[in-house]
């Protein structure tokens, strides 16, 4: 369960304030496969007027699987419903995202890539006083590659660079666009070098049950990295 409060800006001015609550659940299907679910409710108070305020509900589900070589693949689906007094702010959006993360570093960076397909439907839409027959529909495809330089950490954070490119098509031409961007971020390396809790190995020594060790129950923040590394018979998080 999580709760967020915040403010979003656009072109240097306040766009909207928001409050959101999220409930999430994960299910381990096997030592290498995990299923996740999440529900998020959000209220947005738009600066330009109460008629544009939105109530949003998002459902997410995803599955991730670690391959024999340590690489991880994932597939996720999300659907978001937005309701507002103004018809242009009512929509239903869907997205399907596939990811691939390499276990071994390529040079100084850990590399991951993803491809996302999206569709957003505005059942009622108008431009000025003209209503668009059949509403507005946007379709998009975006790809990105992320390079995480985890060995260059400082104060528990390391740099990350994301290259992103994509295109959005629409039956309302003014909303068509293409994108190429480069993002620079700092990501936490909190778990690096932190000792993991004791574990119990299976008879063959290649399967580890961290739940029996109490790692999940105690809310151990390094759970995911410990689990991955213990499968490789390491004794530290990284």
C-alpha positions in Angstrom: 0.0 0.0 0.0 1.3 3.4 -0.9 0.1 7.0 -0.9 1.4 10.0 -2.9 0.8 13.7 -2.9 2.3 16.1 -5.4 2.1 18.8 -8.0 2.8 18.7 -11.7 4.1 21.6 -13.8 3.9 22.4 -17.5 5.7 25.2 -19.3 6.9 26.6 -16.0 3.4 26.9 -14.6 1.4 24.7 -12.2 -0.7 22.1 -14.2 -2.4 20.1 -11.4 -2.2 18.9 -7.9 -2.7 15.2 -7.2 -3.3 12.6 -4.5 -3.0 8.9 -5.3 -3.3 5.7 -3.4 -1.9 2.3 -4.6 -2.5 -1.2 -3.5 -0.1 -3.9 -4.9 0.3 -7.7 -4.6 2.9 -10.0 -5.8 2.7 -13.8 -6.2 5.8 -16.0 -6.7 4.8 -18.7 -9.2 8.2 -20.4 -9.2 11.8 -19.6 -8.1 12.3 -17.7 -11.4 8.8 -16.4 -12.2 6.7 -13.7 -10.4 3.2 -12.2 -11.1 2.2 -8.8 -9.9 -1.0 -6.8 -9.6 -1.6 -3.2 -8.7 -4.6 -0.8 -8.4 -4.2 3.0 -8.2 -6.8 5.6 -7.6 -5.9 9.2 -8.2 -7.6 12.6 -7.9 -6.3 15.5 -9.9 -7.2 19.1 -9.2 -6.4 21.0 -12.4 -5.2 24.6 -12.1 -7.1 25.9 -15.1 -10.5 25.1 -13.7 -12.6 22.6 -11.7 -14.3 21.4 -14.9 -11.0 19.8 -15.9 -10.5 18.0 -12.6 -10.0 14.2 -13.1 -10.7 11.1 -11.2 -8.5 8.2 -12.4 -8.5 4.5 -11.8 -5.6 2.3 -13.1 -5.2 -1.4 -13.1 -1.8 -3.0 -13.7 -0.7 -6.6 -14.1 2.6 -8.1 -15.1 4.8 -11.2 -15.1 8.5 -11.4 -15.0 10.8 -14.4 -15.6 14.5 -15.0 -15.1 16.1 -17.0 -17.8 18.8 -19.7 -17.2 21.5 -17.2 -18.2 20.3 -14.7 -15.6 18.6 -12.3 -18.0 15.1 -11.2 -17.1 12.1 -10.8 -19.4 8.8 -9.2 -18.5 5.4 -8.4 -19.9 2.9 -6.0 -18.4 -0.6 -4.7 -19.2 -2.2 -1.5 -17.8 -5.7 0.1 -18.3 -6.6 3.5 -17.0 -10.0 5.1 -16.9 -10.2 8.9 -16.5 -13.5 10.7 -15.7 -14.1 14.5 -15.7 -16.8 17.1 -16.2 -15.2 18.3 -19.5 -15.7 15.7 -22.2 -12.1 16.1 -23.6 -10.7 14.9 -20.2 -12.7 11.6 -20.2 -10.7 8.7 -21.7 -9.8 5.0 -21.5 -6.1 4.2 -22.1 -4.5 0.8 -22.5 -0.8 -0.2 -22.8 1.2 -3.4 -23.3 4.9 -3.3 -22.4 7.6 -5.9 -23.0 11.0 -5.6 -21.2 14.3 -7.4 -21.4 17.1 -6.8 -18.8 20.6 -8.3 -19.3 22.1 -9.8 -16.3 25.7 -9.2 -17.3 27.0 -5.7 -17.7 28.0 -4.5 -21.1 31.2 -2.6 -20.4 30.5 -0.2 -17.5 26.7 -0.4 -17.7 23.8 -2.7 -16.9 21.5 -2.6 -20.0 17.7 -3.0 -20.2 15.3 -2.4 -23.1 11.6 -2.1 -23.5 8.9 -1.7 -26.2 5.4 -0.2 -25.4 2.3 -0.2 -27.4 -0.5 2.1 -26.3 -4.1 3.1 -27.3 -6.2 5.9 -25.8 -9.9 6.4 -26.6 -11.8 9.6 -26.0 -15.4 8.6 -26.6 -16.6 12.2 -26.8 -14.2 14.8 -28.0 -14.5 18.3 -29.4 -12.3 21.0 -30.9 -13.7 24.3 -30.0 -17.5 23.9 -30.6 -17.0 21.1 -33.2 -17.5 17.6 -32.0 -15.3 14.9 -33.5 -17.5 12.1 -35.0 -16.8 8.9 -33.2 -14.5 10.6 -30.7 -10.7 10.8 -30.7 -8.4 7.8 -30.8 -4.6 7.8 -30.3 -2.2 4.9 -31.0 1.4 4.9 -30.0 4.6 2.8 -30.0 7.7 3.7 -28.0 11.0 2.0 -27.4 13.7 2.7 -24.9 17.1 1.5 -23.9 18.5 2.2 -20.4 22.1 2.2 -19.3 22.7 2.0 -15.5 26.3 2.7 -14.4 26.0 1.0 -11.0 29.7 1.0 -10.3 29.9 4.8 -10.4 27.8 5.4 -7.3 28.2 8.3 -4.9 26.4 8.6 -1.6 24.2 5.6 -2.5 23.2 6.8 -6.0 24.5 6.0 -9.5 23.8 7.6 -12.9 21.4 6.2 -15.4 20.8 7.2 -19.0 17.7 6.4 -21.0 17.3 6.7 -24.8 13.7 6.9 -25.9 12.1 7.1 -29.3 8.5 6.7 -30.5 5.5 7.9 -32.4 1.9 8.7 -31.7 -0.8 8.6 -34.4 -4.3 10.1 -34.0 -7.4 10.5 -36.0 -7.2 14.2 -34.9 -4.0 15.3 -36.7 -3.0 18.0 -34.2 -2.3 15.3 -31.6 0.1 13.3 -33.8 3.7 13.5 -32.7 7.1 11.8 -32.8 9.7 11.7 -30.0 13.4 11.2 -29.4 14.7 12.0 -26.0 17.6 11.4 -23.6 17.0 11.2 -19.9 19.6 11.4 -17.2 18.7 10.0 -13.7 20.2 9.1 -10.4 19.2 5.6 -9.1 19.6 4.2 -5.7 22.3 1.6 -5.0 21.1 1.1 -1.4 21.4 -2.7 -1.5 24.9 -2.8 -2.8 27.3 -4.5 -0.4 24.6 -5.0 2.3 24.6 -8.4 4.0 21.6 -10.6 3.2 19.9 -12.6 5.9 20.7 -16.3 6.4 18.9 -18.7 3.9 18.1 -22.3 3.5 19.3 -24.0 0.3 17.6 -26.8 -1.3 19.3 -30.2 -1.4 20.9 -29.5 -4.8 22.1 -26.1 -3.6 20.6 -24.2 -6.6 17.2 -23.1 -5.2 16.8 -20.8 -2.3 13.7 -20.1 -0.2 14.0 -16.7 1.2 10.6 -16.8 2.7 11.6 -19.5 5.0 14.5 -17.3 6.1 12.0 -14.5 7.0 13.3 -12.0 4.5 10.0 -11.2 3.0 8.1 -11.2 6.3 10.5 -8.7 7.8 10.2 -6.3 4.9 13.9 -6.7 4.0 14.4 -3.9 1.4 17.1 -5.9 -0.5 14.8 -8.9 -1.0 14.8 -9.0 -4.8 18.6 -8.5 -5.2 19.3 -11.0 -2.4 17.1 -13.6 -4.0 18.8 -13.2 -7.4 22.3 -13.3 -5.9 21.6 -16.2 -3.6 20.6 -18.3 -6.6 24.1 -17.7 -7.8 25.4 -18.8 -4.3 26.6 -15.3 -3.5 26.4 -14.0 0.1 25.9 -10.3 -0.5 23.2 -8.3 -2.2 25.3 -7.3 -5.1 
